[in-house]
Amino acid sequence: MHINHKFESLKKTLKGEFYYDDLHRHIYATDASVYRMLPEAVAYPKDEDDIAKLIEFANKNNTALIPRTAGTSLAGQVVGKGIIVDVSKHFTSIIEVNENEKWVKLQPGVIRDALNRDLEKFGLWFSPNTSTSSRCMIGGMTGNNSSGSTSIKYGVTRDKILEIEGFLSDGSKISIGELSKDEFDKKLQLDNTEGKIYRFIRDTFIDENVQNEIKNNMPYPEIHRRNNGYAIDTLIDNELFGKSTNKFNLGKLIAGSEGTLLFITSIKVKLDNLQPPERLMVAAHFNSIDESMRAVTPAMNHDLYQCELMDDVILEVTKQSPKYAPYRSFLQGEPKAILMLELRGNSQEELKEKAQKLIADLKHKSLGYAFPLLPGNEAAKAEELRKAGLGLLGNLPGDDKAVAGIEDTAVRYQDLPDYISDFAKIMKQKGKKPIYFAHAGAGEIHLRPILNLKKSVDVRIYRELVEEVAHLVHQYKGSLSGEHGSGIVRAEFIPVIVGKKNYELMKQIKTVFDPKNIFNPHKIVDPFPMDKNLRYEPDRKEPIIPTLFDFSKEGGVLLAAEKCNGSGDCRKPPEAGGVMCPSYQASLDEKNTTRARANALREFLTNSNKTNRFNHDELYETLSLCLSCKACKSECPSTVDMAKLKSEFLYQYQKANGFSLRSRAFAYNGKINHLISYVSSIYNTLITWKFSSKILKKIMGIAKERSIPKVESKSLKSWIKANPKALKSKKKNAQKVYVFIDEFTNYLDTKTGKDVIEVLTKLGYEVLTVKDFESGRAYISKGFLEQAQKSAYKNVEVYKDLINDKMPLIGIEPSAILMFRDEYLDLIKEKNNKKQAKKIAKNTFLFEEFILKEFKRGNISTTDFTEEEKEINLHVHCQQKALSDMNISAEVLSIPKNYKVNLIDAGCCGMAGSFGYEKEHYEMSMKIGELKLFPELRNNKKDVVVAPGTSCRHQIHDGVNEEAIHPASLLKMALKD
């Protein structure tokens, strides 16, 4: 039977989803590593029965199963050629919390930070803390034996394992946990695979020669971050095989086994009490990396909670960042390295005393030249600075990237100075400069060389570096992987680290657990070559793909998609904050992440044999649920602008396949509304009559549940023309400002436009308007890029001599005015026109941005507004969050003395222009609204709801039957007469 027929038969037996189409295979071909392999299929098992059926199928058909959760692994652990089994969608339950005994039992798809939010009420937390904690899952953390910045105080995931349940490769279910000698002996009597495993362990590890080989050749046990294949050293650290009083726990071996031994279905882990509430960070400054490394040993004598390093390269890239440059205020001079030394306690006074002792110790040893103290929020900003620097480094333009491979080595922290010195010699020989950061207190420094893996010469250097560093790590009896795992990139070199005999023992362990090699094969033992199956084919001539948008700063549209490094930030749940990625949050389908869309674009644009490389239905499928919220442009560490990529795709795809009537109607809504305005009373009656409205919606493909906005008979521009005095201020010598009348406000929200004008004139500004053109937002959203480009050129031509630093342009609808600051700069290609567009962009403001700027200058006062008390629910537009700052709207609405603003911590409302109208998207639209926004509005009623975005106001009306207003409308009501 052909494999597809077998897959179809399997699919029918599963309760969960199963895919073997090209789209799913391509988006699961990579993780956060440099590797790529097309899997045969992707499964989302619904329950344990589904997993059992998948294992049975794999055994019968000699197919591999690759367990996967968030897919944020850096070493290629979840890249493979079999069936990807993604448990992140359905295996997400916290089964039981025992507050008194301090443990939790859960399924592998529970997110680490989500778990801790749930545990906070008990005063407990799961302490291993990875940089991906907002989306990484406990199953993946167990498979990787993750640790993070807290490990020097709390240990690693392996230290927390109490019990693990799962399936062996023969399909039998087992439970693994701590065993007494009697319980272990009972396991030996079992006449099944489980019994065979325990008998192998007894017969092997009772041998003193085996024990001595492990003790002599495995990394030093005091290096608590050590992942070098299977943790065989943990199997002799117990009362059965060693002198320890620890009970035997096979779960210690499963931790770090990368899904190669057992398919985990539940995990029981130890919890810790929450950290002491007060924190103080000593940001120790050093003149060299070597000096900072020599400071680690004395610093570690001071009960640190974190001991983290960042070098001058990381600091340098944050200098030009508007967001993070202010976070650098604690820096003194030009340090080559900073150690972030965190102390915790119950009071700042107590911590300051501890800090002075730490500083005195370092000064006594002539280590460091400055030691600023950073309390709570300041410490958090320093941490954000470090993370931001890493993100910016990961976003280097072009093909040169900071590559993982030697980034995870760990030695005893006492050995760090000598180790780093030897490491630097290797890098110098290769002509490469590394970036130094990470967990100095744990002896682990993340060292990333800059390489271009599209070139075979750099691929060769890549292999040489990993191999030479592996031998260097072995000299220090260290660990080639501290927390990122072996995967593909390091598995080849496990024998170098642990010795041939220990490696042979690991192969025997794999065989006894998984004789048919169906669980994640070629990881840890019999590995894939580390320089094959790379994400990019070395020395391949990359296609040059023409586009209408200007992608020159990214290096072309293909490189714009390739910016995605797979980190999976787009998989954050709503509770983690931010907007990215709304359709994933509502569906939990990887297909709906920014990462999946970028992967699909990279795959099809690179490998397509079509003249129009965009002309693939698979791309349409994955991009159809992108809401163009632009959150990825600001929240993704690689700043992947999927909204821009989607618009380009729609333009190119529809050139080949045509533009639908509905798309044309939405794209040209400004012109259509102009015509409707002549018969608006008839139109408004038709859209409110049930029968006629139903017919209209059916013709246009609009959801029957959705209301349609009414069109004003008199546009805002017509009103302005008829009422020129309304634009004047009574104030003498009033500052003049231009207001952009966008296509949405002009016909659908004319009252909002009038309110903006009234607020500005009453506050002392004279409003100017000109004969400008549509913003082009509707064109952009539906892929009509030629029309959007014409709007961009026309508006730049209109405003080029009008707008400057003394004459601002103010917008009403966020998505429209932000075109001037965002898309126009990529739609306009000629150098001179682009220069003019940039000048306009620099002086273009949202209404709230302008009001706040003037308030801070003292030109607007609290006394201009009422002292009446009012409570406000505020929801800010997605693109405003991405390209501006949602706090600005909250600050503006707080100018009236007694106005209290509840800035709703919600992501996208779900409307996204035309998206929420479309019948096939309505359900998704409302699901997104129900994630946070709708419940907050229902459960936390205030006097008024404010939303700057017209689509947001419409969604709030349809979702919770509340009439939201623009910030200008509320300020108008608040103005004193």
GUGU-176753 format. One line per field, with one value per residue (C-alpha): residue in one letter; z, y, x. Coordinates in steps of 0.02 Angstrom, whole numbers, always signed. Each point is the difference from the previous one (the first is absolute). Example, Ala and Ser with C-alpha at 12.3 -4.5 7.8 and 13.67 -1.06 7.14 Angstrom:
r: A_S
c3: +390_-33
c2: -225_+172
c1: +615_+69
REM end
This chain:
r: M_H_I_N_H_K_F_E_S_L_K_K_T_L_K_G_E_F_Y_Y_D_D_L_H_R_H_I_Y_A_T_D_A_S_V_Y_R_M_L_P_E_A_V_A_Y_P_K_D_E_D_D_I_A_K_L_I_E_F_A_N_K_N_N_T_A_L_I_P_R_T_A_G_T_S_L_A_G_Q_V_V_G_K_G_I_I_V_D_V_S_K_H_F_T_S_I_I_E_V_N_E_N_E_K_W_V_K_L_Q_P_G_V_I_R_D_A_L_N_R_D_L_E_K_F_G_L_W_F_S_P_N_T_S_T_S_S_R_C_M_I_G_G_M_T_G_N_N_S_S_G_S_T_S_I_K_Y_G_V_T_R_D_K_I_L_E_I_E_G_F_L_S_D_G_S_K_I_S_I_G_E_L_S_K_D_E_F_D_K_K_L_Q_L_D_N_T_E_G_K_I_Y_R_F_I_R_D_T_F_I_D_E_N_V_Q_N_E_I_K_N_N_M_P_Y_P_E_I_H_R_R_N_N_G_Y_A_I_D_T_L_I_D_N_E_L_F_G_K_S_T_N_K_F_N_L_G_K_L_I_A_G_S_E_G_T_L_L_F_I_T_S_I_K_V_K_L_D_N_L_Q_P_P_E_R_L_M_V_A_A_H_F_N_S_I_D_E_S_M_R_A_V_T_P_A_M_N_H_D_L_Y_Q_C_E_L_M_D_D_V_I_L_E_V_T_K_Q_S_P_K_Y_A_P_Y_R_S_F_L_Q_G_E_P_K_A_I_L_M_L_E_L_R_G_N_S_Q_E_E_L_K_E_K_A_Q_K_L_I_A_D_L_K_H_K_S_L_G_Y_A_F_P_L_L_P_G_N_E_A_A_K_A_E_E_L_R_K_A_G_L_G_L_L_G_N_L_P_G_D_D_K_A_V_A_G_I_E_D_T_A_V_R_Y_Q_D_L_P_D_Y_I_S_D_F_A_K_I_M_K_Q_K_G_K_K_P_I_Y_F_A_H_A_G_A_G_E_I_H_L_R_P_I_L_N_L_K_K_S_V_D_V_R_I_Y_R_E_L_V_E_E_V_A_H_L_V_H_Q_Y_K_G_S_L_S_G_E_H_G_S_G_I_V_R_A_E_F_I_P_V_I_V_G_K_K_N_Y_E_L_M_K_Q_I_K_T_V_F_D_P_K_N_I_F_N_P_H_K_I_V_D_P_F_P_M_D_K_N_L_R_Y_E_P_D_R_K_E_P_I_I_P_T_L_F_D_F_S_K_E_G_G_V_L_L_A_A_E_K_C_N_G_S_G_D_C_R_K_P_P_E_A_G_G_V_M_C_P_S_Y_Q_A_S_L_D_E_K_N_T_T_R_A_R_A_N_A_L_R_E_F_L_T_N_S_N_K_T_N_R_F_N_H_D_E_L_Y_E_T_L_S_L_C_L_S_C_K_A_C_K_S_E_C_P_S_T_V_D_M_A_K_L_K_S_E_F_L_Y_Q_Y_Q_K_A_N_G_F_S_L_R_S_R_A_F_A_Y_N_G_K_I_N_H_L_I_S_Y_V_S_S_I_Y_N_T_L_I_T_W_K_F_S_S_K_I_L_K_K_I_M_G_I_A_K_E_R_S_I_P_K_V_E_S_K_S_L_K_S_W_I_K_A_N_P_K_A_L_K_S_K_K_K_N_A_Q_K_V_Y_V_F_I_D_E_F_T_N_Y_L_D_T_K_T_G_K_D_V_I_E_V_L_T_K_L_G_Y_E_V_L_T_V_K_D_F_E_S_G_R_A_Y_I_S_K_G_F_L_E_Q_A_Q_K_S_A_Y_K_N_V_E_V_Y_K_D_L_I_N_D_K_M_P_L_I_G_I_E_P_S_A_I_L_M_F_R_D_E_Y_L_D_L_I_K_E_K_N_N_K_K_Q_A_K_K_I_A_K_N_T_F_L_F_E_E_F_I_L_K_E_F_K_R_G_N_I_S_T_T_D_F_T_E_E_E_K_E_I_N_L_H_V_H_C_Q_Q_K_A_L_S_D_M_N_I_S_A_E_V_L_S_I_P_K_N_Y_K_V_N_L_I_D_A_G_C_C_G_M_A_G_S_F_G_Y_E_K_E_H_Y_E_M_S_M_K_I_G_E_L_K_L_F_P_E_L_R_N_N_K_K_D_V_V_V_A_P_G_T_S_C_R_H_Q_I_H_D_G_V_N_E_E_A_I_H_P_A_S_L_L_K_M_A_L_K_D
c3: +0_-46_+152_-34_+4_+164_+68_-54_+89_+156_-6_+7_+161_+94_+103_-26_-161_-123_-153_-137_-122_-64_+105_+169_-49_-49_+153_+114_-97_+119_+182_+74_-63_-164_-59_-121_-43_-76_+113_-72_+97_+151_+138_+140_+114_+99_+139_+52_-113_-148_+56_+20_-178_-67_+85_-70_-174_+16_+50_-144_-131_+59_+22_+125_+128_+49_+158_-3_+110_-38_-122_+73_+6_-64_-42_-120_+126_-84_-180_-84_-142_+88_+75_+106_+151_+66_+175_+28_-53_+101_+139_+99_+166_+175_+77_+185_+116_+174_+98_+158_-83_-128_-164_-156_-125_-176_-184_-109_-94_+151_-27_+133_+36_-7_+132_+112_-19_+61_+144_+63_+110_+94_+26_-109_-167_-122_+5_-159_-103_-184_-112_-93_+159_-70_-122_+36_+79_+142_-117_-105_+156_+62_-166_-3_+187_-7_+131_-27_+101_+168_-3_+117_+137_-46_-114_-167_-62_+36_+184_+4_-77_+119_-119_-187_-89_-182_-135_-40_-182_+5_+49_+183_+129_+146_+151_+54_+168_+157_+49_+161_-13_+24_-131_-121_+29_-43_-165_-40_+4_-135_-157_-123_-75_+162_+94_-135_+21_+188_-15_-125_+119_+146_-99_-75_+139_+137_-89_+85_-164_-78_+150_-5_-186_+32_+145_-95_-167_+25_+37_+178_+104_+75_-174_+29_-180_-96_-145_-95_-66_+134_+182_+45_+144_+89_+0_+118_+118_+109_+136_-124_-95_+100_+173_-13_+104_-150_-61_-175_-126_-184_-35_+19_-156_-96_+37_-140_-109_-134_-32_-52_+140_+57_-66_+150_+41_+175_+117_+188_+55_+163_+33_+98_+109_-92_+3_+135_-54_-5_-126_-24_-144_+3_-180_+12_-141_-68_-122_-80_-17_+90_+150_+9_-6_+144_+100_-9_+134_+137_-50_+19_+184_+33_-12_-173_-84_-172_-71_-182_-126_-146_-105_-91_-165_+78_+81_-162_-104_+124_-18_-149_+60_+45_+120_+88_-5_+160_+87_-16_+129_+132_-109_+53_-130_-136_+87_-99_+109_+136_+130_+58_+180_+77_+187_+79_+172_+98_+1_-102_+156_+24_-183_-2_+143_-97_-157_+89_+61_-177_-72_+134_-39_-186_+32_+119_-143_-120_-105_-81_-11_+31_+97_-22_+105_-91_+106_-63_-155_-45_+8_-112_-128_+2_-34_-141_-71_-5_-81_-125_-48_-36_-105_-99_-29_-63_-123_-91_-179_-139_+11_+138_+163_+178_-13_+138_+12_+126_+97_+139_+78_+189_+110_+185_+30_+81_-170_-100_-18_-72_-104_-78_-36_-92_-89_-60_-79_-103_-58_-45_-105_-96_-20_+93_+141_+124_+102_+187_+107_+118_+163_+69_+174_-72_-98_-161_-129_-159_-132_-175_-153_-146_-152_-167_-15_-179_-43_+3_+67_+155_+18_+5_+131_+96_+11_+45_+138_+82_-12_+69_+140_+44_+27_+100_+111_+28_+61_+137_+34_-44_-92_-184_+38_+159_-37_-187_-28_-124_-141_-166_+23_+147_-2_-112_+132_+152_-9_+11_+162_+87_-75_-119_+134_+77_-172_-40_+162_-58_-163_+100_+103_-159_-65_+157_+10_-186_-97_-162_+13_-24_+131_-71_-85_-38_+152_+138_-76_-183_-35_-159_-60_+77_-165_-105_-12_+29_-20_-154_-138_-2_-156_-78_-109_+94_-108_-27_+17_-63_+116_+4_+181_+27_+95_-32_+183_+35_-156_-95_+40_+27_+131_+80_+28_+51_+143_+101_+105_+70_+179_+12_+89_-108_+103_+159_+80_+29_+186_-42_-66_-169_-159_-102_-69_+12_-114_+86_+172_-54_-90_+76_-176_-45_-177_+64_+76_-76_+3_-105_-126_-14_-18_-137_-94_+12_-58_-148_-59_+3_-78_-116_-184_-50_-89_+137_+156_+108_-96_+125_+85_+153_+27_-16_+131_+133_-33_-8_+190_+20_+66_-53_+179_-20_+174_-73_-62_+180_+107_-105_+47_-185_-44_-135_-80_-50_-40_-135_-63_-6_-101_-124_-11_-31_-136_-89_+26_-61_-153_-50_+66_-9_+129_+70_+1_+190_+3_-126_+103_+159_-88_-85_+150_+2_-179_+25_+158_-97_-124_+138_+90_-136_+44_+179_+72_-119_+31_+189_-4_-106_+115_+153_-76_+39_-172_-108_+118_-13_-190_-4_+121_-98_-164_+79_+104_+164_+159_+32_+185_-39_+0_-143_+37_-61_-125_+37_-128_+22_+9_+122_-143_-61_+176_+13_-167_+59_+173_-21_+161_+99_-35_+77_+180_+107_+65_-79_-96_+13_-55_-165_-24_-145_+30_-121_-42_-33_-103_+152_+102_-154_-30_+146_+153_-44_+179_+60_-125_+57_+181_-44_-83_+146_+130_-96_-32_+179_+65_-105_-168_-173_-107_-181_-127_-183_-145_+44_-51_+81_+115_-97_+154_-79_-157_+102_+100_-157_-101_-121_+13_-162_+61_+173_-79_-99_+162_+81_-141_-11_+187_+10_-146_+90_+168_-46_+12_+140_+138_+103_+181_+25_-97_+51_-86_+119_-34_+69_-49_+58_-143_-128_+69_+44_-186_-12_+128_-60_-168_-97_+33_-86_-138_-58_-83_-82_+109_-2_+29_+141_+82_-6_+69_+145_+42_+3_+102_+131_+26_-9_+160_+64_+81_+174_-36_-46_+151_+121_-79_+20_+178_+48_-80_+110_-145_+63_+184_+115_+38_-179_+48_+119_+179_-17_+49_-136_-17_-172_-85_-135_-141_-116_-185_-44_-122_+127_+124_-128_-77_+142_+186_+73_+163_-92_-21_+185_+50_-109_+74_+173_-31_+71_+187_+57_-149_+43_-146_-5_-142_-52_-13_-153_-167_-163_+5_-146_-127_-98_-132_-123_+81_+128_-131_-109_+32_+6_+128_+111_+123_+17_+19_+146_+80_+3_+80_+132_+49_+112_-66_+6_+173_+70_-70_+65_+173_+35_-48_-3_-43_-178_-123_-106_-153_-125_-143_-102_-25_+187_+38_-123_+75_+176_-58_-80_+137_+161_-62_+68_-94_+7_-43_-63_+129_-82_+31_+186_+11_-88_+134_+133_-63_+106_-87
c2: +0_+173_+103_+133_-134_-62_+177_+24_-161_+56_+171_-76_-92_+153_+121_+138_+80_-82_+83_-58_+144_+105_+151_-87_-99_+160_+102_-142_-28_+115_+51_+141_-83_+10_-167_-50_-168_-30_-114_-127_+64_+101_-63_+92_-145_+36_-125_-148_-119_+103_-13_-188_-12_+105_-114_-154_+77_+45_-177_-77_+120_+31_+185_+118_+102_+168_+72_+190_+137_+183_-41_+129_-119_+70_-161_-83_-117_+2_-1_-169_-104_-94_+56_+158_-30_+171_-12_+188_+18_-132_-60_+162_-46_+27_-164_+30_+122_-56_+159_-85_-121_+132_-92_+11_-134_+60_-43_+40_+143_+115_+163_+37_+180_-48_-133_+128_+121_-139_-47_+177_-8_-144_+96_-127_-4_-114_+79_-51_+158_-1_+153_-78_-22_+97_-143_-148_-150_-117_-149_+86_+60_-179_-67_+132_+6_+189_+115_+190_+146_-66_-164_+56_+14_-124_-131_-69_-93_-170_+48_+28_-165_-108_-109_-19_-97_-47_-132_-113_-36_-162_+99_-53_+135_+22_+112_+48_+73_-20_-183_-80_-156_-111_+95_-12_-189_-17_+88_-131_-136_+80_-106_+144_+140_+98_-148_-25_+182_-15_-164_+81_+145_-117_-112_+147_+128_-123_-25_+102_+16_+83_+115_+48_+34_+118_+88_+19_+60_+87_+189_+57_-29_+174_+68_-8_+49_-153_-80_-117_-138_-105_+48_-167_+81_+29_-188_-34_+144_-99_-131_-145_+28_+128_+65_+133_-6_+58_-116_-69_+97_-46_+167_+80_-94_+51_+183_+56_-153_+110_-115_-146_-122_+31_+91_+107_+26_+75_+66_+27_+131_+77_+182_+134_+140_+166_+101_+133_+154_+130_-2_+102_-20_+48_+43_-26_+85_-73_+55_-173_-167_-82_+115_-37_-187_+15_+90_-144_-110_+133_+61_-174_+1_+126_-99_+62_-37_+43_+28_+49_+72_+119_+68_+163_-69_-25_+172_+82_-57_+76_+176_+47_-83_+132_-122_-69_+145_+74_-168_+32_+140_-106_-22_+90_+23_-130_-170_-151_-113_+11_-130_+14_-63_-19_-4_-34_+25_+75_+182_+118_+46_-181_-14_+159_-69_-162_+99_+103_-158_-70_+161_+10_-177_+38_+163_-87_-115_+150_-65_+122_+190_+45_-83_+88_-72_-38_-33_-93_+94_+61_-178_-57_+134_-61_-176_+66_+91_-163_-94_+142_-2_-184_+26_+139_-107_-139_+126_+41_+54_-116_-180_+16_-61_-37_-190_-126_-150_+42_+115_-120_-56_-10_-23_+25_+186_-4_-54_+137_+122_-133_-80_+166_+42_-165_+22_+173_-74_-120_+141_+108_-140_-8_+188_+8_+114_-80_+78_-37_-12_-111_-92_+34_-61_-171_-7_+15_+134_+11_+34_+27_+26_+102_-116_-9_-179_+31_-13_-168_+82_+59_-169_-77_+127_-40_-184_+38_+118_-122_-141_+103_+72_-175_-54_+158_-32_-178_+66_+93_-150_+112_-18_+39_+35_+87_+22_+2_-186_-106_-9_-7_+133_-81_-184_-49_+60_-86_-136_+137_+63_-163_-127_-145_-125_+115_+40_-186_-16_+137_-93_-155_+101_+64_-178_-73_+141_+14_-153_+53_+177_+85_+138_+152_-101_+68_+113_-33_-167_-43_+185_+96_+91_+174_+85_-81_+31_+185_+126_+68_-93_+64_+94_-12_+149_+81_+61_+187_+35_+164_+88_+159_+39_+55_-142_+68_+31_-184_-55_-53_-84_-171_+68_+91_-170_-78_+125_-121_-105_-113_+64_-20_+165_+0_-148_+103_-22_+155_-1_+30_+174_+78_-27_-129_-110_+16_-143_-119_+50_-39_-163_-70_-56_+21_+37_+166_+64_+130_-133_-121_+136_+51_-183_-27_+156_-51_-177_+42_+156_-94_-163_+49_-39_+119_+165_+86_-78_+70_-98_-141_-40_-61_+177_+67_-124_+46_+188_+9_+8_+132_+154_+121_+64_+39_-66_-108_+156_+57_-156_-126_+9_-16_+136_-105_+113_-129_+133_+70_-174_-46_+156_-39_-180_+48_+120_-128_-146_+98_+59_-184_-50_+158_+115_-51_+113_+7_+47_+138_+64_+10_+71_+137_+33_+185_+26_-111_+94_+163_-64_-73_+167_+69_-132_-32_+0_-140_-96_+17_-64_-150_-54_+7_-94_-183_-65_+122_-6_-190_+6_+133_-96_-161_+85_+80_-150_+94_-95_+4_+39_+156_+174_+116_+180_+140_+128_+185_+104_+142_-43_+82_+87_+70_+61_+84_+86_+63_+52_+79_+100_-163_-23_+166_+26_+148_+6_+134_-60_-180_-135_-73_-187_-107_-137_-147_-47_-186_-99_-86_+157_+95_-106_-119_+100_+181_+41_-61_+113_+150_-40_-1_+170_+72_-61_+71_+170_+20_-43_+140_-78_+51_-151_-6_-128_-22_-99_-158_-179_-164_-70_-164_-108_-93_-31_-66_-119_-83_-3_+143_+65_+100_+102_+18_+57_+135_+62_+6_+101_+118_+35_+27_+121_+92_+15_+8_+191_+17_-117_+34_+7_+159_-59_-175_-117_-75_-155_-65_-184_-89_-124_+140_+131_-129_-39_+161_-67_-179_-65_+162_-17_-170_+42_+150_-54_+152_+77_+179_-49_-117_+142_+108_-144_-20_+185_-11_-161_+83_+135_-108_-37_-92_+117_-62_+14_+182_+41_-82_+87_+168_-41_-39_+164_+92_+56_-103_-6_-108_+159_+0_-149_-45_-60_-120_-180_-131_-179_-54_-166_+28_-121_+55_-45_-138_+102_+141_-124_-60_+166_+121_-28_-49_+90_+166_-15_-43_+151_+116_-61_+27_+186_+42_+3_-130_-117_-176_-108_-189_-39_-171_-125_-86_-42_+21_+30_-120_+117_+56_+102_-112_-162_-10_+34_-148_-149_-127_+106_+54_-144_+30_+186_-26_-132_+127_+128_-128_-33_+154_+154_-54_-82_+155_+115_-111_-30_+170_+129_+183_+163_+1_-108_+85_-76_+104_-124_+1_-189_-25_+105_-103_-164_+59_+44_-170_-97_+75_+124_+152_+163_+44_+174_+77_+85_+168_-24_-27_+151_+105_-46_+39_+174_+145_+122
c1: +0_+68_+52_-133_-135_+71_-1_-179_-50_+94_-81_-173_+41_+64_-104_+128_+58_+119_+78_+117_-24_+144_-43_+9_+154_+90_-46_+58_+162_+97_+7_+106_+160_+95_-70_-137_-78_-169_-103_-119_-149_-57_-115_-91_-52_-158_+31_+107_-98_+58_+181_-17_-69_+144_+127_-87_+3_+184_+47_-98_+64_+178_-39_+79_-98_+74_-81_-17_-71_+42_+141_+121_+148_+164_+90_-122_-82_-171_+58_-19_-70_-139_-166_+10_-112_-47_-76_-4_-181_-94_+116_-12_-81_+64_-59_+32_+88_+53_+33_+59_+121_+49_-23_-104_-52_-33_-3_+152_-85_-17_+95_+130_-55_-184_+35_+82_-144_-114_+117_+24_-155_+82_+162_+91_+88_+89_+172_+95_-12_+46_+4_-148_-104_-149_-36_+115_-86_+40_+11_+133_+90_+5_+61_+137_+35_-20_+70_+13_+60_-63_+98_+140_-130_-135_+78_-59_-154_+78_+12_-188_-58_-102_-100_-24_-137_+8_+8_+146_+36_-100_-155_-2_-41_+120_+21_+175_+47_+103_+23_+58_+108_-153_-100_+146_+11_-184_+31_+131_-134_-108_-12_-9_+103_-2_+71_+131_+55_+20_+95_+118_+29_+35_+117_+93_+17_+42_+166_+136_+95_-151_-18_+184_-9_-146_+86_+163_-67_-167_+4_+34_-157_+12_-41_-187_-37_+55_-91_+113_-110_-82_+31_+78_+94_-167_-33_+145_-38_-121_-10_-9_+161_+97_+31_-133_-159_-103_-136_+14_-104_+4_-83_+172_+53_-157_+37_+114_-36_-82_-148_+109_-46_-178_-152_-47_-184_+13_+133_+2_+126_+59_-41_+92_-63_-10_+159_+23_-98_+139_+141_+157_+121_+182_+45_+188_+98_+162_+134_+16_-89_+146_-20_-186_+35_+124_-133_-124_+81_+4_-173_-72_+45_-138_-163_-45_-166_+68_+174_-24_+123_-23_+142_+30_-66_-171_+8_+54_-148_-123_+72_-107_-160_-132_-80_+153_+124_-77_+28_+188_-4_+89_+154_+158_+135_+24_+4_+62_-107_-131_-43_-180_+9_-171_-33_-169_-74_-143_+56_+107_+98_+52_+48_+102_+104_+29_+41_+133_+85_-1_+70_+133_+55_+17_+90_+121_+47_+14_-144_-121_-1_-183_-140_-168_-141_-163_-155_-156_-60_+174_+66_-143_+48_+181_-63_-108_+151_+97_-143_-28_+183_-9_-156_+81_+154_-112_-72_+161_-40_+54_+58_+130_-78_+51_-6_-37_+115_+136_-116_-43_+164_+17_+152_+29_-14_+172_+68_-87_+148_+117_-137_-53_+181_+24_-165_+50_+157_-106_-112_+150_+73_-164_-8_-166_-55_-119_-139_+9_-155_-99_+19_+173_-44_-42_+162_-99_+38_-102_+132_-67_+110_-65_-13_-88_-62_-52_+185_+89_+159_-94_-85_+174_+54_-160_+46_+180_-53_-119_+127_+145_-107_-60_+180_+35_-152_+60_+168_-94_-112_-145_-165_-23_-183_-52_-184_-38_+23_+96_-128_+90_+132_+92_-49_+146_+121_-74_+136_+132_-77_-48_+121_-32_-51_-128_-67_-17_-98_-116_-30_-45_-123_-84_-13_-76_-128_-36_+60_-86_+67_-168_+17_+90_+139_+174_+0_+128_+56_+33_-23_-31_+158_+4_+44_-137_-188_+27_-139_+88_+90_+180_+56_-172_-45_-143_-144_-22_-186_-72_-123_-101_+44_+179_+87_+175_+42_-36_+96_-156_-165_+80_+120_-147_-82_+166_+16_-106_+119_-136_+6_-188_-40_-158_-64_-23_-172_-108_+42_+184_-43_+24_-100_+98_-73_-191_-53_+121_-62_-178_+38_+162_+45_+184_-60_-67_+163_+114_+134_-102_-42_+182_+51_-129_+54_+182_-35_-112_+90_+165_-55_-142_+21_-140_+30_-100_+76_-141_-131_-27_-164_+97_+63_-176_-58_+126_-9_-190_-14_+135_-92_+140_+6_+187_+37_+139_+89_+25_-18_+97_+185_+40_-128_-82_-131_-129_-131_+114_+42_-185_-44_+138_-58_-182_+54_+108_-121_-151_+95_+0_-171_-104_-79_-169_-153_+6_+184_-32_-147_+103_+152_-100_-114_+49_-59_-153_-49_+15_-131_-108_-2_-113_-131_+52_-177_-51_+162_-11_-178_+49_+142_-113_-148_+23_-52_+100_+149_+4_+3_+135_+110_-22_+49_+154_+55_-26_-44_-186_+30_+101_-75_+45_+49_-111_+63_-23_-93_+124_+184_+119_+89_-167_-40_+171_-28_-169_+63_+172_-18_-8_+186_+50_+53_-50_+178_+110_+152_-65_+120_-52_-12_-53_-128_-6_-179_+10_-124_-79_-30_-58_-156_-24_+57_-30_-50_+169_+85_-103_+47_+185_-16_-100_+125_+147_-80_-62_+173_+72_+49_-53_-43_+52_-55_+44_-64_+91_-33_-49_+133_+1_-28_-146_+102_+147_-110_-70_+162_-40_+178_+3_-148_+78_+162_-92_-79_+170_+79_-149_-4_+187_-13_-142_+89_+185_+8_-128_+57_+156_+56_-104_-152_-57_-120_-128_-102_-163_-10_+160_+13_-16_+118_+132_+14_+102_+125_+5_-61_+29_+186_-2_-124_+101_+162_+80_+135_-64_-182_+53_+97_-157_-105_+121_-11_-190_+6_+110_-131_-157_-94_-149_-126_+48_+186_-20_-109_+123_+149_-86_-53_+179_+56_-125_-110_-146_-48_-104_-98_-66_-108_-139_+29_-144_+42_-8_+62_+56_+33_+131_+42_+141_+16_+124_+102_+6_+75_+126_+54_-34_-36_-167_+43_-9_-189_-17_+106_-103_-164_+74_+29_-173_+35_-125_-3_+57_+54_-2_+120_-63_+140_-71_+76_-92_-188_-20_-80_+154_-88_-91_+61_-141_-135_+48_-112_+141_+93_-144_+17_+187_-30_-118_+112_+140_-114_-49_+181_+10_-88_-182_+10_+87_-135_-139_+74_+78_-130_+51_-86_+62_+97_+132_+85_+102_-27_-161_+9_+25_-153_-102_+61_-41_-175_-28_+87_-68_-131_+94_+23_+184_+61_+163_+114_-38_-185_+30_+117_-130_-126_+130_+45_-55_-117
REM end
